Structure formats: C-alpha cells, structure tokens
Amino acid sequence: MTILVAYDGSADARAAIETVAKHLAAEPVMVVTVWEPLLVQLKKYPTAVGMLNPATEEEAHAEAERHAKEGAELAAAAGLTDVTHRAVADNESIWKTIVDVADEIDASLIVTGSRGLAGVRSVLLGSVSNHVLHHAHRPTLIVPPSKA
C-alpha cells in the first residue's frame, strides 16, 4: 500500500513529511501537490476575471511540479526510500482532488499538514485537512503545526 502525503511547500506540509519519515518509513510514499487551473479559478471567483492572467496557467502548473518534486526530495532526505510525486490539477476543490488521488492509488493512509486555523478564520477560509478527514474513506493523519 502507498501513503499519500499532500504537499504545498508550507512548513506544515514539511512537518507532515517528517512525521511520515519518523513513524511510517516502511511504506511507499506518493507526494501530491494539487494546483488550481485558471478555468477553475474563474468558476470559483468570477469577479476576478480582470485580474487573472492566462499566461500564468503554465507557470502555476510548473510551480506545482516544483512543489511536488521538492516534497519528494524532502521525503527522501528524511529517510523514505520508495518515493514518487505528482502534481494534479484541481477541477473542483483541493480536498476532493486529494481524496480522489488517494482512492485512485488505493492509499493506505492520507497525511496532510494543518494550518492551525481556528474560529472565524477556519470558517471563512475553509480547511483542506478538515474536509479530507471528513470525506476520505480511509485512515487520515493530520499533522498539527509545530510549536516553534
């Protein structure tokens, strides 16, 4: 079975990779970065049409690829040996794409970091990790932010 680690380049995502390396090193790992294509952004934020630049679509995909590769490199540096990575376009929502990829690869576990939002900020911004936890039909580990 494969462990799926959601990675977006943040310190919390790095902590998720370190947790997997520390506690679950025997399993293969796939690091996945989900990026939001321009058409999805237009659907979600129609009033932002004038601010979106179609030329940035390729840049966004390239950035997602860089993040996914960076996450895989961090996982290997942390001692994980069977590591792959993917950048996946989000066609609906980031959390759903993570759950869908986990289903596709039949992941034994989904691991994601948490931004540690609470209260109103969490309600307004939503929480990818919270949605993954409540919609995935497989074990899910959410790594809290470090106290540093």
N, C-alpha and C positions, 0 to 999 in steps of 0.2 A: 504494500500500500504506500501511497505517497502523501506527505504532509504538504498542504498548500499554505504558503506564507504570503499575505497581502503586504506589498511594499510600495511606499510612495516617496521614499527619500527622507522622511522625517526621523527625528530622534526616537519617536515612539515605534516606528517601523523597525529601526535598527535594534531596539530593545526586544522586539518580537523575534527577530532572527537570533539574537544572543540567547534568548530563552530556549528556543528550539535546539540550538547547538549544545546548551548546557544540559538539557533534560531529555532530549529525544533524538540523539545523534545517530541512532541505528537505522532510521527510516530514510528512504529517498525524499528529497525536498524539491518542490517547484516554487520558485519565487514569481509572483504575478503582480504586474503593475497595470492598473486599469486607467485608460485615458478617455477623455470625453471628446468625440469628434465635433466639428463645427456644426453639423446639422442637428445634433442632439442639443448643443448649447442654444441654437436658435429656437428649437422647440420649447426648451425649458425657460428661456429668457427672451421672449420675442421683442421686448422693448430695447434690448441691447444690440439690435441688428446693426446700427450705425457704428458701434464700437468694435465689432468682430471683423477680423481681417482674414479672408480666405487663404492668404499666403501662409498664415500661421498653422494651418492644418498639418502640413508635413513636419513643421517644427515641433508641434505637440506630439506627434507620433514618434519622432526621433527622440524627444525628451523622455517619453515613456519607455522607449527601448533602452535609453541610457540608465534610467532608474532601475529597470528590471535587471540589467546586467550588473549594475552596482550592487544591488541586493544579493545577487548570486555570488558575486565576488566576496562580499561580506560574510555570507554563509560559509563559503569555502575557507576563508581566513579564520572563521570561528571554529573550524574543525569538521564541518559537514562534508561528506565525500561524494555523495551522489546528488548533485545539484543541477537543476535546469532552470531556465527562466523564460517568461513570455510577457509581452506587452499586448494587452487585449483592449479593443475598442469597446467603450460602454455605449450600448444602444438604448438603454432605458434608465438604469441607475447603477452607480458603482457597486453598491452592496449586492444587487441582484446579479451583476456580472461575476463577482467573486463567488457567489453561491453556485451559479451556473458552471463556472470553470471547475469548481470542486466536484460537482456532480459529473461533469464530463470526464474527469480523470479518476473518479471514484476515490477522492481523497479520504484518508483515514482520519484526518484532523485538519481543521482550518485554524490558522493562527494569524491574529492581527493585533496591532497596537491600538491604544485608545488615546485620544487627545485629552482625555480627562475633563471634558466639558460637563458642567452641571447646571441645573436650574434652567433659567430662561435661555441661556446660550445654547444649551443642548436641544431645547425645543425648537428654537429658531433655526439653528444650523443643521439639525438632524445629526445622526450618529451612524456612520457606516458600520462600525463594530457592533452597535446595538442591533441594527437591522440584520446583520449577518447572523448574530447569535439567535435571534428570534425566527429566522426564516430558513436557516440551514437545517437539513435533516441528517446531521452528522455531528460528532463532537466538535466543539469550537472552544478555543482558548483565546481570551482577550488579555493581553499583557498591559498592565496599567503603566502610566508614565513613571519614570524614575523620580525619586525624591531629591535628586541632586540640585 
